[in-house]
Amino acid sequence: MSRRWRAERSKDHFHKMAKKLGFRSRAAFKLLEINKKFGILKRGYVVLDVGAYPGGWLQVASKIVGSTGLVIGIDLRPISKMSAPNVKTVIGDVCDESLHDKLASMISRKIDVILSDAAPKLTGVWSTDIARHSHIIYCILKLANKLLRKGGTAVIKAFQGEELNELLMDIRSLFGDVRLFKPKASRQRSREVYLICTSFHGGNDINRDAA
Ligand SMILES: C[S@@+](CC[C@H](N)C(=O)[O-])C[C@H]1O[C@@H](n2cnc3c(N)ncnc32)[C@H](O)[C@@H]1O
């Protein structure tokens, strides 16, 4: 049985499961797995989901934080309305600082958890794609410095490669602990990995980003 075949089979499995359970995307299973292992989401939490379209992570987070919590999803693409009253969505670019101000005006206290499954539109040129993706991550770190509470958590999609080391060094300067996790629902051949960043203490904005 080839690795590729196994990967495709598992893709089908999660895709079918998502449809069956009413999730907007198979990505929902990645967050469920992350939360099962690390217990990052809790009742009453304020959560920001960056790159939230079509809304699988929003569905998962909204259910866990419950009616006393709030989940805000942002994406470049409009997210079709969600029935859960504890979900708000905003169209925008996480690198647009006026969006950071808008988010600040939507919350009455700091954010407990920032989630990011955001990824740029891929060109297929690794160096370009990774530079664009790093740019998004540095924007998220900037946003965290403004809006994430001390002790808070971020879950950030990244890609494995030598560039990740520098990024990890920067992220580790802002969080007490950073772990790498690849959920089973991630495609086997994908280089994606999730950075589970806990015990946020903040720091200076990092200006390494050249994109
Ligand atoms: C893999 S999808 C997210 C899937 C989502 N987690 C779910 O559960 O349905 C990645 C999303 O990131 C968004 N994105 C990419 N760059 C962004 C940016 N700069 N700001 C906001 N969203 C962005 C894309 O539009 C895309 O919808």
The ligand as a MOL file (V3000), in Angstrom:
LIG
                    3D

  0  0  0     0  0            999 V3000
M  V30 BEGIN CTAB
M  V30 COUNTS 27 29 0 0 0
M  V30 BEGIN ATOM
M  V30 1 C -7.0050 26.3590 5.2840 0
M  V30 2 S -8.0950 27.7230 5.2350 0 CHG=1
M  V30 3 C -8.7360 27.7180 6.8700 0
M  V30 4 C -9.7430 26.6360 7.1630 0
M  V30 5 C -10.4600 26.8680 8.4800 0
M  V30 6 N -9.5520 26.7060 9.6190 0
M  V30 7 C -11.6300 25.9360 8.7040 0
M  V30 8 O -11.6400 25.2290 9.6990 0
M  V30 9 O -12.5680 25.9420 7.9180 0 CHG=-1
M  V30 10 C -6.9750 29.0770 5.2430 0
M  V30 11 C -7.6280 30.4350 5.1540 0
M  V30 12 O -6.6570 31.4320 5.4500 0
M  V30 13 C -7.1120 32.6330 4.8480 0
M  V30 14 N -6.0560 33.6690 4.8310 0
M  V30 15 C -4.9050 33.6530 4.1230 0
M  V30 16 N -4.2080 34.7920 4.3220 0
M  V30 17 C -4.9210 35.5440 5.1970 0
M  V30 18 C -4.7320 36.8220 5.7810 0
M  V30 19 N -3.6420 37.5600 5.5050 0
M  V30 20 N -5.6590 37.3060 6.6370 0
M  V30 21 C -6.7730 36.5740 6.9070 0
M  V30 22 N -7.0220 35.3330 6.3710 0
M  V30 23 C -6.1080 34.8330 5.5280 0
M  V30 24 C -7.5310 32.1560 3.4600 0
M  V30 25 O -8.4180 33.0810 2.8480 0
M  V30 26 C -8.1710 30.7930 3.7570 0
M  V30 27 O -9.5760 30.8990 3.8100 0
M  V30 END ATOM
M  V30 BEGIN BOND
M  V30 1 1 1 2
M  V30 2 1 2 3
M  V30 3 1 2 10
M  V30 4 1 3 4
M  V30 5 1 4 5
M  V30 6 1 5 6
M  V30 7 1 5 7
M  V30 8 2 7 8
M  V30 9 1 7 9
M  V30 10 1 10 11
M  V30 11 1 11 12
M  V30 12 1 11 26
M  V30 13 1 12 13
M  V30 14 1 13 14
M  V30 15 1 13 24
M  V30 16 1 14 15
M  V30 17 1 14 23
M  V30 18 2 15 16
M  V30 19 1 16 17
M  V30 20 1 17 18
M  V30 21 2 17 23
M  V30 22 1 18 19
M  V30 23 2 18 20
M  V30 24 1 20 21
M  V30 25 2 21 22
M  V30 26 1 22 23
M  V30 27 1 24 25
M  V30 28 1 24 26
M  V30 29 1 26 27
M  V30 END BOND
M  V30 END CTAB
M  END
